[in-house]
Amino acid sequence: GPLTQGEYPFHFTSWGQLVESVKFTVPASDNGVFEGHPTLDDHYQFFTDPDGDPILLFWNNDPSLRPGPLPIPRDQYDRFLVHGLGGDDTVEIDLVQQTPLPEKGMVFDGGAGADVLQISNALATDRIEIAGDRVVINGIPIELVSVEKIVVDRASGSDVTVGGSDVVDLNAGQNLGSITVQDDAVVR
């Protein structure tokens, strides 16, 4: 299996005699990896506390199994990798306080099933750009693999740009600052 973070010695011998010793270090991963269940529907909700650090994660939150959100220091990872595997998986980016993503964003691989990226609680200052398999929220990218639907929910005064041949659902009762639809994109 893969080596965990740390320092590992290698000792080279010849006829039972030590010839050379070398140490190498396995650095910490730059990616926070979250892997779902292979057959169940997974739900990941990323949000922040009022001061923006840490990023908080509810992940299939069953209070008996995971009481409360998992705190992730904002600078702990450069990027999140979410692997939904099977089932109908949802990643929710809740913008209620700040953008709850590390500097290099996220890769969401939904795997099998009908998978959804949901953006909720966008404020008037939030900018959301959707083009192909890429969503950019306030300058932070989310790459999508095997994700069938994008939903922008409860936005209030936000700017949304949709391009390419994307289909984006905007839930009823939206108050958007602007929406720009380019190319063959569809907004429902």
Secondary structure, DSSP 4 states (H G I P E B T S, - for coil): -PPPSEEEEEEEEETTEEEEEEEEEEPPPSEEEEE--SSSPPEEEEEE-TTS-SEEEEES--TTTS-SPEEE-TTS-SEEEEE--SS--EEEEE-SSS--S-TT-EEEE--SS--EEEEE---TT-EEEEETTEEEETTEEEEEES--EEEEES-BS-EEEEETT-EEEE-SS-B-SEEEE-TT-EE-
